[in-house]
Amino acid sequence: MTQTRWGWILRSQEGPRRISYLELLFDLGLIVALTRLSDRLTGDLSLDHAVETMVLLAAIWWVWTVTAYTTDWYDPRLPAVQLIVLVVLFGGLLMSLAISSAFEGVSGIAFAGAYVGLHLCRGLVLIAALRGHALRTRSLRVLIWFCLTGVLWVVGAFLPSPIRLAIWATAVLIDYTVSFFGYPLPRLGRTSNEEMRVAGEHLSERYRQMFIVALGEIILVGVRRYGDPPFVSLRTAALILLFVITVTMWRIYIVYVADHLATGIDEATSPGRFGLVVAYAHLIMVSGVVLVAAAGDIVTRNPIGELNAIQLAIVVAGPTVFLAGRTLYALAAFRAMLWRMPIGVLVLSLPAPMMKGLPPLAVAATITAVMAVIAFVPHYGRSVYRTRWHIRTRW
């Protein structure tokens, strides 16, 4: 039997690389997960709770990343691939429902079971569809590794919360690490650069689409917490600030660098691994988005109250983490540095302790002003931003 016959599920190299409608539907599921994560974060303001939430976010993000690679390698117009995406979407929904109490009792079992189950279902369908094709080994490596880390997820679900956190954090770290190194296994080897190859046009568009969806979650959380106050009120002012900071994050993310990502992926020595590095950087930026959404919840609920130390940390951390992720994104993907990003991290984080006595609305206004400067003030003078493909900008 020929490779062509058994490779029916693969995307054609010459075919269109546009995002499918099913992928757009899948991204809407991300809003549900991010909203649940931000609600969880503000529900119990403690360091342990924040770390737990970040581990859950890493798991949710990995589901999205692996699905993005799946629809890049396999044709999403085919019923088998559509079934995979829908099963993953359903599993992601179950994970989202279990987020609020994932480190307590039955909800933890549901979260781990859904996470492991959707990865195993995807792997089994792909192995069956690729029978007789050389790329079947690629899917087999991925499935074996998910089986191994799945044991940690399931075992952790039956253990007390602190041990569960350590085991789940280890499991998700393994998932992220082995993927970068090509899922190495004895006898089966590791996935080669050619087997990891992805299409820059499709994957870059997936990242842009996902981030815009994530930004929408910030506004969604703010509107849900708005209630029914008089239109001219401090809550309205808080929501306007939330809108403005969302726009600044959009501009900082999209302008220039996002437009060059497709070129970066296609011209990389290993496009697949390059795409994973970009995924890791996006995880940091999405963490910032979740924190900004949580901060919007805090400020909108009580614009002139008093922030405790943890609330202040969340309000400041959102834009700071986003800028840190954006800096790493440019460095890792383009070997480029725009100094206003790390400077912005310092400007936001260092004076934070001095803002403890300020009302939440004043803190939010200060942070929004800093983000607006970073986003909209143009760079004058010598060009300082250059990618490794010699693409110059004044941004």
KEKE-3310 file (N, C-alpha, C; in steps of 0.2 Angstrom, whole numbers, plus 5000, padded with zeros to 4 digits):
npx = (5004:5003:5011:5004:4990:4988:4990:4979:4973:4981:4986:4987:5001:5001:4988:4975:4979:4971:4962:4950:4932:4929:4940:4939:4927:4932:4941:4933:4930:4941:4938:4929:4937:4947:4940:4934:4946:4951:4941:4942:4955:4952:4943:4949:4961:4977:4994:4996:4985:4986:4997:4992:4982:4989:4996:4985:4981:4992:4990:4978:4982:4991:4983:4976:4988:4993:4982:4981:4993:4988:4978:4986:4994:4985:4971:4958:4946:4941:4930:4936:4946:4939:4931:4940:4944:4932:4930:4940:4937:4925:4931:4939:4929:4924:4935:4936:4924:4928:4938:4936:4937:4947:4957:4952:4944:4932:4931:4945:4948:4939:4945:4958:4955:4948:4958:4968:4960:4956:4968:4972:4962:4963:4976:4974:4965:4972:4983:4976:4971:4983:4988:5000:5007:5022:5023:5015:5023:5027:5015:5013:5024:5020:5008:5012:5020:5010:5003:5012:5014:5001:4998:5004:4995:4983:4985:4989:4977:4970:4977:4981:4979:4992:5002:4996:4997:5011:5013:5005:5011:5024:5020:5014:5025:5034:5026:5028:5042:5046:5040:5047:5059:5056:5048:5057:5061:5066:5072:5061:5066:5067:5056:5059:5066:5060:5048:5042:5038:5029:5016:5019:5010:4998:4999:5004:4993:4984:4989:4988:4974:4970:4975:4968:4955:4958:4960:4947:4941:4945:4937:4924:4924:4925:4912:4903:4905:4900:4887:4873:4874:4872:4875:4884:4897:4909:4911:4909:4919:4930:4927:4929:4943:4948:4944:4953:4966:4965:4965:4978:4986:4983:4988:5002:5005:5001:5006:5018:5028:5019:5015:5026:5028:5024:5034:5045:5043:5042:5055:5063:5076:5071:5055:5044:5048:5052:5039:5034:5042:5037:5024:5027:5031:5019:5011:5015:5011:4997:4995:4997:4986:4975:4978:4976:4962:4957:4961:4953:4941:4943:4945:4933:4923:4925:4929:4934:4939:4950:4965:4972:4988:4989:4979:4984:4996:4991:4984:4995:5003:4997:4999:5012:5017:5012:5020:5033:5032:5029:5042:5050:5045:5048:5062:5065:5059:5063:5075:5076:5075:5065:5067:5058:5049:5055:5059:5047:5042:5050:5046:5033:5033:5043:5039:5027:5025:5023:5011:5001:4992:4984:4968:4959:4955:4963:4976:4974:4972:4985:4993:4987:4990:5004:5005:4999:5008:5019:5013:5008:5017:5028:5044:5057:5072:5087:5085:5079:5074:5075:5073:5079:5078:5081:5071:5066:5059:5051:5046)
npy = (4994:5011:5026:5037:5033:5029:5041:5049:5057:5068:5085:5093:5099:5108:5113:5125:5135:5142:5146:5135:5135:5127:5127:5141:5139:5131:5139:5148:5140:5142:5155:5152:5144:5153:5163:5155:5152:5165:5169:5159:5163:5176:5171:5166:5173:5170:5164:5150:5147:5155:5149:5136:5139:5144:5132:5125:5133:5131:5118:5119:5127:5119:5110:5117:5121:5109:5105:5115:5111:5099:5102:5109:5099:5089:5087:5098:5098:5085:5072:5064:5072:5083:5076:5073:5086:5091:5082:5085:5098:5096:5089:5099:5108:5100:5100:5114:5116:5110:5117:5127:5120:5111:5106:5099:5085:5076:5084:5086:5074:5073:5084:5079:5067:5071:5079:5069:5059:5066:5068:5055:5050:5057:5053:5039:5039:5045:5037:5025:5031:5033:5021:5011:5022:5032:5042:5038:5034:5046:5050:5039:5041:5052:5048:5038:5046:5054:5044:5041:5053:5054:5045:5051:5062:5056:5049:5059:5066:5059:5062:5072:5090:5098:5088:5084:5096:5097:5085:5087:5098:5094:5084:5092:5100:5090:5087:5099:5099:5087:5088:5098:5092:5082:5071:5060:5042:5026:5015:5020:5032:5050:5063:5070:5085:5087:5080:5087:5099:5113:5124:5141:5151:5146:5142:5154:5162:5156:5158:5172:5173:5166:5175:5187:5182:5179:5191:5197:5191:5198:5210:5204:5198:5210:5217:5207:5209:5222:5225:5234:5249:5267:5276:5286:5283:5277:5264:5263:5271:5262:5251:5257:5260:5247:5243:5252:5247:5235:5237:5243:5232:5224:5232:5232:5218:5215:5224:5225:5214:5202:5201:5196:5183:5172:5172:5170:5157:5149:5150:5145:5134:5123:5122:5117:5116:5129:5134:5129:5136:5149:5146:5144:5156:5163:5157:5164:5177:5175:5171:5184:5190:5183:5187:5201:5201:5196:5207:5217:5212:5214:5228:5234:5229:5236:5251:5262:5257:5248:5241:5226:5218:5206:5208:5220:5215:5207:5216:5224:5214:5208:5217:5218:5204:5201:5210:5205:5192:5196:5202:5191:5184:5191:5191:5177:5173:5181:5186:5199:5215:5227:5240:5247:5238:5229:5240:5245:5234:5236:5249:5247:5237:5240:5253:5248:5244:5257:5261:5255:5262:5269:5271:5257:5261:5272:5266:5257:5267:5273:5262:5259:5271:5270:5259:5264:5273:5265:5258:5267:5278:5283:5277:5287:5292:5282:5267:5253:5241:5226:5211:5194:5192:5204:5214:5229:5241:5255:5254)
npz = (5000:4996:5002:5000:4999:5013:5019:5019:5028:5030:5028:5013:5005:4996:4997:5003:5017:5026:5041:5048:5050:5060:5068:5073:5081:5090:5097:5103:5114:5122:5128:5138:5147:5151:5157:5168:5174:5178:5186:5196:5201:5207:5217:5228:5236:5237:5238:5235:5229:5217:5211:5209:5200:5189:5185:5180:5170:5162:5158:5151:5141:5134:5129:5119:5111:5106:5099:5089:5082:5077:5068:5059:5054:5049:5039:5042:5036:5034:5040:5051:5057:5061:5070:5080:5084:5089:5100:5108:5110:5118:5129:5133:5138:5149:5157:5159:5167:5178:5184:5195:5207:5205:5213:5223:5228:5219:5207:5204:5199:5188:5180:5178:5171:5160:5153:5151:5144:5132:5125:5123:5116:5104:5100:5097:5087:5077:5075:5070:5058:5051:5048:5041:5036:5035:5044:5055:5066:5072:5078:5086:5095:5102:5108:5117:5126:5131:5138:5148:5155:5158:5168:5179:5180:5183:5195:5203:5204:5214:5226:5241:5241:5241:5237:5225:5217:5215:5208:5197:5192:5188:5179:5168:5165:5160:5149:5141:5139:5133:5121:5114:5112:5103:5107:5112:5112:5117:5104:5096:5093:5090:5085:5069:5062:5050:5051:5061:5054:5051:5044:5042:5039:5043:5056:5062:5061:5069:5081:5082:5081:5092:5103:5101:5104:5118:5123:5122:5132:5143:5143:5143:5157:5164:5160:5165:5179:5181:5184:5188:5189:5191:5175:5174:5183:5195:5192:5179:5174:5178:5169:5157:5158:5158:5145:5138:5142:5137:5123:5122:5125:5114:5103:5107:5105:5092:5082:5070:5075:5075:5062:5056:5060:5052:5042:5050:5055:5044:5039:5048:5055:5061:5059:5067:5080:5082:5082:5094:5104:5102:5106:5120:5124:5121:5131:5143:5140:5139:5152:5158:5152:5159:5172:5170:5168:5180:5188:5183:5187:5201:5202:5196:5204:5216:5215:5223:5234:5246:5242:5246:5249:5241:5231:5225:5220:5210:5202:5197:5192:5180:5167:5168:5168:5155:5147:5150:5144:5131:5128:5129:5118:5107:5108:5108:5096:5086:5088:5093:5101:5109:5119:5126:5131:5142:5150:5153:5161:5172:5176:5179:5190:5200:5207:5213:5227:5233:5229:5237:5245:5237:5229:5220:5207:5204:5204:5193:5183:5183:5179:5166:5159:5158:5150:5139:5134:5131:5121:5111:5109:5097:5091:5089:5079:5078:5070:5080:5080:5074:5065:5063:5050:5044:5044:5045:5057:5064:5076)
capx = (5000:5007:5011:4998:4984:4987:4991:4973:4971:4986:4985:4990:5006:4999:4982:4974:4981:4967:4959:4944:4927:4929:4945:4936:4923:4937:4944:4928:4930:4946:4936:4926:4942:4950:4935:4934:4953:4951:4936:4946:4960:4950:4939:4953:4968:4982:4999:4995:4979:4988:5001:4987:4978:4994:4997:4979:4982:4997:4987:4973:4986:4994:4978:4976:4994:4993:4976:4984:4997:4985:4975:4991:4997:4980:4966:4952:4940:4939:4926:4940:4949:4933:4929:4946:4943:4926:4931:4945:4933:4921:4935:4941:4924:4924:4941:4934:4919:4931:4943:4936:4939:4951:4962:4948:4939:4930:4933:4951:4947:4936:4950:4963:4952:4946:4964:4971:4956:4956:4975:4973:4957:4966:4982:4972:4962:4977:4987:4972:4971:4989:4991:5004:5011:5028:5021:5012:5027:5026:5009:5014:5028:5016:5003:5016:5022:5004:5001:5016:5012:4994:4998:5005:4989:4977:4988:4989:4970:4968:4981:4980:4981:4999:5005:4993:5000:5018:5013:5003:5016:5029:5017:5014:5032:5036:5023:5031:5049:5047:5038:5052:5064:5053:5046:5062:5059:5070:5070:5057:5069:5064:5053:5064:5064:5055:5042:5039:5037:5022:5015:5020:5004:4992:5001:5004:4986:4981:4992:4985:4967:4969:4976:4962:4950:4959:4959:4940:4939:4946:4931:4919:4924:4923:4905:4900:4905:4898:4881:4868:4875:4871:4879:4890:4899:4916:4912:4909:4926:4934:4926:4933:4950:4949:4944:4959:4972:4965:4968:4985:4989:4982:4993:5009:5006:5000:5010:5025:5030:5014:5015:5032:5029:5024:5040:5049:5041:5044:5062:5067:5079:5066:5049:5040:5051:5051:5032:5034:5045:5032:5019:5029:5030:5012:5008:5017:5007:4990:4995:4996:4979:4971:4979:4972:4955:4956:4962:4947:4936:4944:4944:4926:4919:4926:4934:4938:4940:4957:4968:4977:4994:4988:4975:4988:5000:4987:4983:5001:5006:4994:5002:5020:5018:5011:5026:5038:5030:5030:5049:5053:5042:5052:5069:5065:5057:5066:5082:5075:5074:5063:5069:5053:5046:5058:5059:5040:5041:5053:5042:5026:5034:5047:5035:5021:5024:5021:5004:4997:4987:4979:4962:4960:4954:4969:4981:4972:4973:4992:4995:4985:4994:5011:5004:4997:5015:5022:5009:5007:5022:5032:5051:5061:5079:5090:5080:5082:5071:5077:5073:5085:5077:5083:5065:5066:5053:5052:5042)
capy = (5000:5017:5031:5042:5030:5029:5047:5053:5062:5073:5091:5094:5104:5113:5115:5131:5135:5146:5144:5133:5137:5123:5130:5147:5137:5128:5145:5150:5136:5145:5160:5149:5141:5158:5166:5151:5153:5172:5168:5155:5167:5181:5168:5164:5177:5167:5162:5143:5147:5157:5144:5131:5142:5144:5125:5123:5137:5128:5112:5121:5130:5114:5107:5122:5121:5102:5105:5119:5107:5094:5105:5111:5093:5085:5091:5099:5097:5078:5071:5061:5077:5086:5072:5074:5093:5091:5078:5089:5104:5093:5087:5105:5110:5097:5103:5121:5115:5107:5122:5130:5115:5105:5103:5096:5079:5073:5089:5085:5067:5075:5088:5075:5062:5074:5080:5063:5056:5069:5067:5048:5049:5060:5049:5033:5040:5047:5030:5021:5034:5033:5014:5010:5028:5033:5047:5035:5034:5052:5050:5034:5043:5057:5045:5035:5050:5056:5039:5041:5058:5053:5041:5057:5066:5052:5047:5066:5067:5055:5063:5078:5096:5100:5083:5085:5102:5095:5080:5089:5103:5089:5081:5097:5102:5085:5088:5104:5098:5081:5090:5102:5087:5078:5065:5054:5036:5020:5012:5024:5038:5056:5066:5074:5092:5087:5077:5093:5104:5116:5130:5147:5155:5144:5143:5161:5165:5153:5162:5179:5172:5164:5180:5191:5179:5179:5198:5198:5188:5204:5214:5200:5198:5217:5218:5203:5212:5229:5225:5239:5255:5273:5275:5290:5281:5275:5257:5264:5273:5256:5247:5261:5259:5240:5243:5255:5243:5229:5240:5244:5225:5222:5235:5229:5212:5214:5228:5223:5207:5197:5201:5193:5177:5167:5171:5166:5149:5145:5151:5142:5127:5118:5126:5114:5118:5136:5136:5128:5141:5154:5144:5145:5164:5165:5155:5169:5182:5173:5172:5191:5192:5181:5192:5207:5200:5196:5213:5220:5210:5218:5236:5235:5228:5241:5256:5266:5253:5248:5235:5222:5216:5201:5212:5225:5211:5205:5222:5226:5208:5207:5220:5216:5198:5202:5213:5200:5187:5200:5203:5185:5182:5195:5188:5170:5171:5186:5189:5207:5218:5234:5242:5250:5232:5228:5246:5245:5229:5239:5255:5245:5233:5243:5257:5245:5244:5263:5262:5252:5266:5272:5267:5253:5265:5276:5261:5255:5272:5274:5257:5260:5277:5267:5254:5268:5276:5259:5255:5272:5283:5280:5278:5292:5291:5276:5261:5249:5235:5222:5204:5191:5192:5211:5218:5235:5245:5261:5253)
capz = (5000:4996:5007:4998:5001:5020:5021:5017:5033:5031:5024:5006:5005:4991:4998:5007:5024:5030:5047:5046:5054:5066:5073:5076:5086:5096:5100:5108:5121:5126:5132:5144:5151:5153:5162:5174:5177:5181:5192:5201:5204:5212:5222:5234:5234:5240:5233:5233:5224:5211:5208:5206:5194:5183:5183:5176:5164:5157:5155:5146:5135:5130:5124:5113:5107:5102:5094:5083:5078:5074:5062:5054:5051:5047:5035:5046:5032:5034:5046:5056:5060:5064:5076:5085:5087:5093:5106:5112:5113:5123:5134:5136:5142:5155:5161:5162:5172:5185:5186:5201:5213:5203:5218:5228:5227:5212:5202:5201:5195:5181:5176:5175:5167:5153:5150:5148:5139:5125:5122:5121:5110:5098:5098:5095:5080:5072:5074:5066:5052:5048:5047:5035:5034:5039:5050:5061:5071:5075:5082:5091:5101:5106:5112:5122:5131:5135:5142:5153:5159:5160:5174:5184:5181:5186:5201:5207:5206:5220:5232:5244:5236:5240:5233:5218:5214:5214:5203:5191:5189:5185:5172:5163:5163:5156:5142:5137:5138:5128:5114:5111:5110:5098:5110:5111:5115:5115:5098:5091:5092:5091:5079:5066:5060:5044:5053:5065:5050:5051:5039:5045:5037:5047:5064:5065:5061:5074:5087:5082:5082:5099:5107:5101:5108:5125:5125:5123:5139:5148:5142:5146:5164:5166:5159:5170:5186:5180:5188:5186:5193:5186:5169:5176:5190:5195:5189:5171:5173:5178:5163:5151:5159:5156:5138:5135:5143:5132:5117:5122:5124:5107:5099:5108:5103:5085:5078:5067:5076:5073:5055:5053:5063:5047:5039:5055:5056:5037:5037:5054:5053:5063:5060:5072:5087:5083:5084:5101:5107:5101:5111:5127:5125:5121:5137:5147:5138:5140:5159:5159:5151:5164:5177:5169:5168:5187:5190:5181:5192:5207:5201:5194:5210:5221:5212:5227:5241:5248:5240:5250:5246:5235:5226:5222:5216:5204:5197:5194:5188:5173:5162:5169:5165:5148:5144:5150:5139:5124:5127:5127:5112:5102:5108:5106:5089:5081:5091:5093:5107:5110:5126:5130:5135:5149:5154:5155:5166:5178:5178:5183:5195:5205:5211:5215:5234:5235:5227:5241:5248:5232:5227:5214:5201:5203:5202:5186:5179:5182:5174:5159:5156:5156:5144:5133:5132:5128:5115:5106:5108:5092:5092:5084:5079:5075:5071:5085:5080:5068:5065:5060:5042:5042:5043:5049:5058:5068:5082)
cpx = (5004:5006:5005:4991:4983:4988:4985:4971:4976:4984:4989:4995:5004:4992:4981:4976:4977:4964:4952:4939:4927:4934:4943:4931:4927:4940:4939:4928:4936:4943:4933:4931:4945:4946:4935:4941:4953:4946:4939:4951:4958:4945:4943:4960:4973:4988:4998:4990:4981:4992:4997:4984:4983:4996:4991:4979:4987:4994:4982:4977:4989:4989:4977:4982:4994:4987:4978:4988:4994:4981:4979:4993:4991:4974:4959:4945:4937:4935:4931:4943:4944:4931:4934:4945:4937:4926:4935:4941:4928:4925:4938:4936:4923:4929:4939:4929:4922:4936:4942:4938:4943:4956:4958:4943:4938:4931:4940:4952:4944:4941:4955:4961:4951:4953:4968:4967:4956:4963:4975:4968:4960:4972:4979:4969:4967:4981:4983:4972:4977:4992:4994:5008:5017:5027:5017:5016:5027:5021:5010:5019:5024:5011:5007:5018:5016:5002:5005:5015:5005:4993:4999:4998:4983:4979:4987:4982:4967:4972:4979:4982:4988:5003:5002:4996:5007:5018:5011:5008:5021:5026:5017:5021:5035:5033:5026:5038:5050:5045:5043:5058:5062:5051:5050:5060:5064:5067:5066:5061:5065:5061:5058:5061:5059:5048:5038:5037:5030:5022:5015:5013:4998:4993:5001:4997:4982:4983:4988:4977:4966:4970:4971:4957:4951:4958:4951:4938:4940:4939:4925:4918:4922:4915:4901:4900:4903:4892:4876:4868:4873:4877:4885:4892:4906:4917:4912:4916:4931:4933:4930:4940:4952:4949:4951:4965:4971:4967:4975:4989:4988:4987:5000:5010:5006:5005:5017:5026:5025:5014:5021:5033:5028:5030:5045:5049:5044:5052:5067:5070:5074:5059:5044:5042:5051:5044:5031:5036:5040:5026:5020:5028:5023:5008:5009:5012:5000:4990:4994:4989:4974:4972:4975:4965:4953:4957:4956:4942:4937:4943:4937:4922:4919:4931:4938:4939:4948:4960:4973:4983:4993:4984:4980:4993:4997:4986:4989:5004:5004:4998:5010:5021:5018:5017:5032:5038:5032:5038:5052:5051:5047:5060:5070:5064:5061:5073:5082:5073:5071:5063:5063:5049:5049:5058:5052:5039:5044:5048:5035:5028:5038:5043:5029:5020:5021:5014:4999:4991:4982:4973:4963:4960:4960:4975:4980:4974:4981:4995:4993:4988:5001:5010:5002:5004:5018:5019:5009:5012:5027:5039:5054:5068:5081:5085:5083:5079:5072:5076:5079:5084:5078:5076:5065:5060:5055:5048:5046)
cpy = (5006:5022:5036:5039:5030:5036:5052:5058:5068:5079:5091:5099:5110:5116:5122:5130:5140:5142:5141:5135:5133:5125:5137:5145:5134:5134:5148:5147:5139:5151:5157:5147:5147:5162:5162:5152:5160:5172:5165:5159:5172:5178:5167:5167:5175:5165:5155:5143:5149:5152:5138:5133:5142:5137:5123:5127:5133:5122:5114:5124:5125:5110:5111:5121:5114:5102:5109:5115:5102:5096:5108:5105:5089:5090:5092:5099:5090:5077:5068:5067:5081:5083:5073:5081:5094:5087:5082:5095:5102:5092:5094:5109:5107:5099:5110:5121:5113:5112:5124:5126:5109:5102:5100:5091:5077:5078:5088:5079:5069:5079:5083:5070:5065:5076:5074:5060:5059:5068:5060:5047:5052:5056:5042:5034:5042:5041:5026:5024:5033:5026:5013:5016:5029:5038:5044:5035:5040:5052:5045:5037:5048:5054:5041:5040:5053:5051:5039:5047:5058:5050:5046:5061:5062:5051:5054:5067:5064:5057:5070:5084:5097:5095:5083:5090:5100:5090:5083:5094:5099:5087:5086:5100:5097:5085:5093:5103:5093:5083:5094:5097:5082:5071:5059:5048:5031:5017:5016:5030:5044:5059:5071:5081:5092:5085:5083:5099:5107:5122:5136:5151:5153:5144:5150:5164:5162:5156:5169:5178:5171:5170:5185:5189:5180:5187:5200:5195:5194:5208:5210:5199:5205:5218:5214:5206:5219:5230:5230:5246:5261:5273:5280:5288:5279:5268:5258:5266:5267:5252:5251:5260:5252:5240:5246:5250:5237:5231:5241:5237:5222:5225:5233:5223:5211:5218:5226:5215:5201:5196:5197:5186:5171:5166:5168:5159:5146:5145:5148:5136:5122:5121:5123:5116:5125:5138:5134:5133:5147:5152:5145:5152:5166:5163:5161:5175:5181:5173:5179:5193:5189:5185:5198:5207:5199:5203:5218:5219:5214:5225:5237:5234:5233:5246:5260:5263:5253:5241:5232:5220:5212:5204:5216:5221:5209:5210:5224:5220:5207:5210:5218:5209:5198:5205:5209:5195:5190:5201:5196:5182:5185:5192:5181:5169:5175:5189:5197:5209:5226:5236:5244:5244:5231:5234:5246:5240:5233:5245:5253:5241:5236:5248:5254:5245:5251:5265:5258:5256:5269:5268:5263:5256:5269:5272:5259:5261:5273:5268:5257:5266:5274:5263:5258:5271:5271:5257:5261:5277:5280:5281:5282:5291:5285:5270:5256:5242:5231:5215:5201:5190:5200:5215:5223:5238:5251:5260:5250)
cpz = (5000:5001:5006:5000:5009:5023:5020:5022:5034:5026:5018:5007:5001:4992:5002:5014:5028:5036:5045:5051:5061:5071:5076:5082:5092:5100:5105:5115:5125:5131:5139:5149:5154:5158:5168:5178:5181:5187:5198:5205:5209:5217:5228:5233:5239:5235:5231:5228:5217:5207:5205:5200:5188:5181:5178:5170:5159:5154:5149:5139:5131:5126:5118:5108:5103:5097:5088:5079:5074:5068:5057:5050:5047:5044:5039:5042:5032:5041:5052:5060:5064:5070:5081:5088:5091:5100:5110:5114:5119:5130:5138:5140:5148:5160:5164:5167:5179:5187:5193:5207:5210:5207:5224:5226:5220:5206:5199:5197:5188:5177:5173:5170:5160:5150:5147:5143:5132:5122:5119:5115:5104:5095:5094:5088:5075:5070:5069:5059:5048:5047:5041:5032:5038:5045:5056:5067:5075:5080:5088:5097:5105:5110:5118:5128:5135:5139:5148:5158:5162:5167:5180:5185:5185:5193:5206:5209:5212:5227:5235:5239:5235:5235:5225:5214:5211:5208:5196:5187:5185:5179:5167:5161:5159:5149:5138:5135:5133:5121:5111:5109:5106:5101:5110:5115:5113:5109:5093:5089:5093:5085:5076:5064:5054:5046:5058:5061:5050:5046:5043:5044:5042:5054:5066:5065:5067:5081:5088:5084:5090:5104:5107:5105:5116:5127:5126:5129:5144:5148:5145:5153:5167:5166:5164:5177:5186:5184:5184:5189:5188:5181:5171:5183:5189:5192:5181:5170:5173:5172:5157:5152:5156:5148:5135:5136:5138:5125:5116:5121:5117:5103:5100:5105:5095:5081:5076:5068:5074:5066:5052:5056:5057:5044:5044:5055:5049:5036:5043:5052:5055:5064:5066:5079:5088:5085:5091:5105:5108:5106:5118:5129:5125:5128:5143:5146:5140:5148:5161:5157:5156:5170:5177:5170:5176:5190:5189:5185:5198:5207:5200:5200:5215:5219:5217:5234:5242:5245:5245:5246:5240:5230:5222:5218:5210:5199:5193:5189:5181:5168:5162:5166:5157:5144:5144:5145:5132:5123:5125:5120:5106:5102:5106:5098:5084:5083:5091:5100:5106:5117:5130:5134:5141:5153:5157:5161:5173:5181:5182:5189:5201:5210:5214:5223:5236:5233:5231:5244:5244:5231:5221:5208:5199:5201:5195:5181:5177:5177:5167:5156:5154:5150:5138:5130:5128:5121:5109:5104:5103:5094:5087:5085:5076:5076:5075:5085:5074:5069:5062:5052:5040:5040:5048:5051:5063:5075:5088)
residu = (MET:THR:GLN:THR:ARG:TRP:GLY:TRP:ILE:LEU:ARG:SER:GLN:GLU:GLY:PRO:ARG:ARG:ILE:SER:TYR:LEU:GLU:LEU:LEU:PHE:ASP:LEU:GLY:LEU:ILE:VAL:ALA:LEU:THR:ARG:LEU:SER:ASP:ARG:LEU:THR:GLY:ASP:LEU:SER:LEU:ASP:HIS:ALA:VAL:GLU:THR:MET:VAL:LEU:LEU:ALA:ALA:ILE:TRP:TRP:VAL:TRP:THR:VAL:THR:ALA:TYR:THR:THR:ASP:TRP:TYR:ASP:PRO:ARG:LEU:PRO:ALA:VAL:GLN:LEU:ILE:VAL:LEU:VAL:VAL:LEU:PHE:GLY:GLY:LEU:LEU:MET:SER:LEU:ALA:ILE:SER:SER:ALA:PHE:GLU:GLY:VAL:SER:GLY:ILE:ALA:PHE:ALA:GLY:ALA:TYR:VAL:GLY:LEU:HIS:LEU:CYS:ARG:GLY:LEU:VAL:LEU:ILE:ALA:ALA:LEU:ARG:GLY:HIS:ALA:LEU:ARG:THR:ARG:SER:LEU:ARG:VAL:LEU:ILE:TRP:PHE:CYS:LEU:THR:GLY:VAL:LEU:TRP:VAL:VAL:GLY:ALA:PHE:LEU:PRO:SER:PRO:ILE:ARG:LEU:ALA:ILE:TRP:ALA:THR:ALA:VAL:LEU:ILE:ASP:TYR:THR:VAL:SER:PHE:PHE:GLY:TYR:PRO:LEU:PRO:ARG:LEU:GLY:ARG:THR:SER:ASN:GLU:GLU:MET:ARG:VAL:ALA:GLY:GLU:HIS:LEU:SER:GLU:ARG:TYR:ARG:GLN:MET:PHE:ILE:VAL:ALA:LEU:GLY:GLU:ILE:ILE:LEU:VAL:GLY:VAL:ARG:ARG:TYR:GLY:ASP:PRO:PRO:PHE:VAL:SER:LEU:ARG:THR:ALA:ALA:LEU:ILE:LEU:LEU:PHE:VAL:ILE:THR:VAL:THR:MET:TRP:ARG:ILE:TYR:ILE:VAL:TYR:VAL:ALA:ASP:HIS:LEU:ALA:THR:GLY:ILE:ASP:GLU:ALA:THR:SER:PRO:GLY:ARG:PHE:GLY:LEU:VAL:VAL:ALA:TYR:ALA:HIS:LEU:ILE:MET:VAL:SER:GLY:VAL:VAL:LEU:VAL:ALA:ALA:ALA:GLY:ASP:ILE:VAL:THR:ARG:ASN:PRO:ILE:GLY:GLU:LEU:ASN:ALA:ILE:GLN:LEU:ALA:ILE:VAL:VAL:ALA:GLY:PRO:THR:VAL:PHE:LEU:ALA:GLY:ARG:THR:LEU:TYR:ALA:LEU:ALA:ALA:PHE:ARG:ALA:MET:LEU:TRP:ARG:MET:PRO:ILE:GLY:VAL:LEU:VAL:LEU:SER:LEU:PRO:ALA:PRO:MET:MET:LYS:GLY:LEU:PRO:PRO:LEU:ALA:VAL:ALA:ALA:THR:ILE:THR:ALA:VAL:MET:ALA:VAL:ILE:ALA:PHE:VAL:PRO:HIS:TYR:GLY:ARG:SER:VAL:TYR:ARG:THR:ARG:TRP:HIS:ILE:ARG:THR:ARG:TRP)
# end
